[in-house]
Amino acid sequence: MTTDVLKQFTRRPPPAGERCDLCGEPLPAEHRHLVDTVRRSLKCACPPCHLLFTRPGAGQGRFRAVPGRYLTDPGFDLDEADWNRLQIPVALAFFFRNSDLDRLAAFYPSPAGATESELDPQTWDAVLGRSRLAELLEPDVEALLLHRGRGDSVTCTLVPVDVCYELVGRMRLHWKGFDGGAEARADIAEFFERITAAARPLEAEPGPTVAAARPGSSPASAESAGPDTHSGGAP
């Protein structure tokens, strides 16, 4: 019996649980993800591997680290006409920019998984493109998550793209019957409560300063006129 065969009987079994898809290190229950831009899939990542792919061009761009930011734009609103233009048959949808195809990808969760919906780029520009969130959206790794709640109000939140696939998984797990059932509705409500708590609102866009409103005035004269109540800016 060779030494290699003996090692198979003496080697310790790997610990239970998930492992990093790149290096094989054990992962905690809460861990980060990478987007495989070639296979269009998510990869579980340990902290060092995730950090590695936050650098531009790492791995020739195949893997991209999913960031952890949540943003809302209090000044952005979607009315019923805008929602209808998006042609989404359910109350939930998420949109991300596919860098490989150089176009927007639109999905809505269903009991069967994530269903893709073709979206005309002109519709994107007209309905969602005017939001500052669309300008900040990182391709492949972030998404705009839309939720149509009670009273036809629609929230739009910039979220990590893996959060959207978590929502898809939740629906597949809990959905029952035509309307999902009480368990699914309660789970979705809890999910969006967590999203709302994590989201940071963008600051108001800066308005014209006093100096700008009065051509030829100096900064000193602008300051003497009093504080600008429209000051602020997006991070």
C-alpha positions as semicolon CSV with decimal commas, in nm:
position;residue;x (nm);y (nm);z (nm)
1;M;0,000;0,000;0,000
2;T;0,156;0,330;-0,105
3;T;0,202;0,635;0,114
4;D;-0,053;0,834;-0,094
5;V;-0,320;0,570;-0,029
6;L;-0,245;0,568;0,344
7;K;-0,287;0,946;0,356
8;Q;-0,647;0,907;0,238
9;F;-0,726;0,721;0,563
10;T;-0,534;0,951;0,797
11;R;-0,635;1,287;0,647
12;R;-0,880;1,486;0,858
13;P;-1,220;1,540;0,695
14;P;-1,291;1,899;0,589
15;P;-1,504;2,100;0,832
16;A;-1,873;2,122;0,758
17;G;-2,019;2,434;0,600
18;E;-1,957;2,650;0,298
19;R;-1,611;2,721;0,161
20;C;-1,463;3,001;-0,046
21;D;-1,516;2,919;-0,413
22;L;-1,170;3,050;-0,496
23;C;-0,933;2,933;-0,224
24;G;-1,136;2,673;-0,036
25;E;-1,118;2,840;0,305
26;P;-1,414;2,775;0,540
27;L;-1,674;3,052;0,542
28;P;-1,903;3,186;0,814
29;A;-2,277;3,187;0,757
30;E;-2,259;3,559;0,674
31;H;-2,002;3,615;0,401
32;R;-1,940;3,822;0,088
33;H;-1,974;3,733;-0,279
34;L;-1,805;3,783;-0,614
35;V;-1,975;3,807;-0,953
36;D;-1,831;3,580;-1,222
37;T;-1,885;3,806;-1,523
38;V;-1,820;3,519;-1,768
39;R;-2,058;3,260;-1,626
40;R;-2,297;3,525;-1,488
41;S;-2,304;3,363;-1,146
42;L;-2,226;3,442;-0,782
43;K;-1,925;3,299;-0,601
44;C;-1,890;3,278;-0,224
45;A;-1,571;3,450;-0,106
46;C;-1,362;3,471;0,209
47;P;-1,255;3,823;0,323
48;P;-0,906;3,812;0,159
49;C;-1,042;3,693;-0,178
50;H;-1,322;3,949;-0,166
51;L;-1,074;4,225;-0,087
52;L;-0,847;4,113;-0,372
53;F;-1,120;4,164;-0,631
54;T;-1,218;4,509;-0,511
55;R;-0,913;4,629;-0,703
56;P;-0,982;4,740;-1,061
57;G;-0,855;4,490;-1,317
58;A;-0,786;4,211;-1,066
59;G;-0,817;3,871;-1,232
60;Q;-0,845;4,048;-1,570
61;G;-1,191;4,163;-1,467
62;R;-1,356;3,822;-1,463
63;F;-1,446;3,839;-1,092
64;R;-1,585;4,151;-0,933
65;A;-1,643;4,201;-0,562
66;V;-2,003;4,273;-0,464
67;P;-2,001;4,592;-0,253
68;G;-2,212;4,641;0,056
69;R;-2,378;4,980;0,006
70;Y;-2,751;5,053;0,020
71;L;-2,875;5,388;-0,113
72;T;-3,207;5,561;-0,167
73;D;-3,294;5,882;-0,347
74;P;-3,570;6,066;-0,154
75;G;-3,623;6,297;-0,450
76;F;-3,705;6,017;-0,694
77;D;-4,056;5,882;-0,739
78;L;-4,230;5,642;-0,975
79;D;-4,599;5,688;-1,045
80;E;-4,837;5,427;-1,184
81;A;-4,774;5,531;-1,544
82;D;-4,398;5,488;-1,500
83;W;-4,446;5,146;-1,342
84;N;-4,668;5,034;-1,629
85;R;-4,403;5,141;-1,880
86;L;-4,159;4,900;-1,718
87;Q;-4,397;4,613;-1,805
88;I;-4,333;4,422;-1,483
89;P;-4,624;4,186;-1,404
90;V;-4,549;4,161;-1,030
91;A;-4,482;4,406;-0,746
92;L;-4,106;4,338;-0,735
93;A;-3,828;4,384;-0,987
94;F;-3,455;4,448;-1,000
95;F;-3,234;4,595;-1,269
96;F;-2,859;4,578;-1,319
97;R;-2,625;4,671;-1,601
98;N;-2,466;4,371;-1,773
99;S;-2,117;4,492;-1,869
100;D;-2,055;4,197;-2,102
101;L;-2,364;4,272;-2,310
102;D;-2,348;4,647;-2,243
103;R;-2,717;4,667;-2,166
104;L;-2,960;4,675;-1,878
105;A;-3,091;4,343;-1,749
106;A;-3,432;4,343;-1,585
107;F;-3,558;4,058;-1,366
108;Y;-3,852;3,990;-1,145
109;P;-3,861;3,716;-0,881
110;S;-4,114;3,435;-0,908
111;P;-4,175;3,096;-0,743
112;A;-3,981;2,942;-1,034
113;G;-3,678;3,170;-0,988
114;A;-3,559;3,493;-1,148
115;T;-3,743;3,569;-1,472
116;E;-3,574;3,803;-1,718
117;S;-3,775;4,074;-1,888
118;E;-3,655;4,254;-2,199
119;L;-3,637;4,625;-2,138
120;D;-3,607;4,884;-2,410
121;P;-3,307;5,111;-2,332
122;Q;-3,521;5,415;-2,411
123;T;-3,767;5,305;-2,145
124;W;-3,480;5,268;-1,898
125;D;-3,362;5,620;-1,970
126;A;-3,710;5,767;-1,950
127;V;-3,827;5,592;-1,632
128;L;-3,523;5,500;-1,424
129;G;-3,234;5,680;-1,591
130;R;-3,331;6,015;-1,444
131;S;-3,261;5,887;-1,092
132;R;-2,923;5,971;-0,938
133;L;-2,914;5,607;-0,827
134;A;-2,887;5,502;-1,191
135;E;-2,581;5,722;-1,232
136;L;-2,414;5,561;-0,929
137;L;-2,500;5,202;-1,021
138;E;-2,192;4,980;-1,053
139;P;-2,225;4,734;-1,347
140;D;-2,274;4,365;-1,264
141;V;-2,244;4,399;-0,886
142;E;-2,523;4,641;-0,788
143;A;-2,890;4,659;-0,876
144;L;-3,187;4,890;-0,851
145;L;-3,451;4,708;-0,647
146;L;-3,808;4,825;-0,706
147;H;-4,093;4,739;-0,472
148;R;-4,452;4,839;-0,527
149;G;-4,620;4,850;-0,188
150;R;-4,959;4,939;-0,057
151;G;-5,124;5,240;-0,210
152;D;-4,925;5,183;-0,532
153;S;-4,620;5,358;-0,385
154;V;-4,293;5,240;-0,543
155;T;-3,959;5,242;-0,366
156;C;-3,630;5,231;-0,556
157;T;-3,318;5,125;-0,366
158;L;-2,962;5,068;-0,486
159;V;-2,852;4,737;-0,332
160;P;-2,580;4,472;-0,370
161;V;-2,687;4,237;-0,649
162;D;-2,658;3,929;-0,425
163;V;-2,939;4,071;-0,210
164;C;-3,172;4,045;-0,510
165;Y;-3,091;3,679;-0,555
166;E;-3,148;3,628;-0,184
167;L;-3,499;3,765;-0,241
168;V;-3,549;3,521;-0,528
169;G;-3,443;3,234;-0,303
170;R;-3,679;3,345;-0,028
171;M;-3,973;3,348;-0,266
172;R;-3,894;3,004;-0,401
173;L;-3,873;2,871;-0,046
174;H;-4,189;3,021;0,100
175;W;-4,428;3,089;-0,190
176;K;-4,752;2,890;-0,188
177;G;-5,056;2,911;-0,409
178;F;-5,150;3,205;-0,628
179;D;-5,077;3,493;-0,390
180;G;-4,783;3,341;-0,204
181;G;-4,957;3,285;0,126
182;A;-4,917;3,451;0,465
183;E;-4,571;3,308;0,531
184;A;-4,427;3,440;0,205
185;R;-4,584;3,784;0,250
186;A;-4,449;3,811;0,604
187;D;-4,102;3,703;0,491
188;I;-4,097;3,958;0,207
189;A;-4,214;4,231;0,445
190;E;-3,931;4,144;0,686
191;F;-3,684;4,147;0,397
192;F;-3,779;4,499;0,291
193;E;-3,775;4,623;0,649
194;R;-3,411;4,515;0,661
195;I;-3,340;4,687;0,328
196;T;-3,504;5,010;0,448
197;A;-3,305;5,006;0,772
198;A;-2,976;4,954;0,586
199;A;-3,033;5,214;0,313
200;R;-2,871;5,556;0,339
201;P;-3,054;5,842;0,165
202;L;-2,863;6,056;-0,078
203;E;-2,831;6,419;0,017
204;A;-3,026;6,679;-0,176
205;E;-2,869;6,799;-0,497
206;P;-2,692;7,134;-0,457
207;G;-2,890;7,436;-0,568
208;P;-2,753;7,763;-0,708
209;T;-2,544;7,964;-0,464
210;V;-2,603;8,331;-0,398
211;A;-2,286;8,412;-0,591
212;A;-2,408;8,215;-0,888
213;A;-2,744;8,387;-0,872
214;R;-2,577;8,728;-0,884
215;P;-2,325;8,740;-1,168
216;G;-2,013;8,929;-1,074
217;S;-2,061;8,902;-0,699
218;S;-1,762;8,790;-0,491
219;P;-1,754;8,495;-0,252
220;A;-1,740;8,740;0,036
221;S;-2,060;8,910;-0,073
222;A;-2,225;8,571;-0,112
223;E;-2,136;8,477;0,245
224;S;-2,265;8,809;0,377
225;A;-2,602;8,743;0,215
226;G;-2,662;8,451;0,455
227;P;-2,646;8,072;0,437
228;D;-2,761;7,894;0,124
229;T;-3,059;7,681;0,221
230;H;-3,015;7,460;-0,087
231;S;-2,662;7,349;-0,003
232;G;-2,568;6,983;0,002
233;G;-2,457;6,722;-0,242
234;A;-2,451;6,355;-0,316
235;P;-2,161;6,166;-0,168
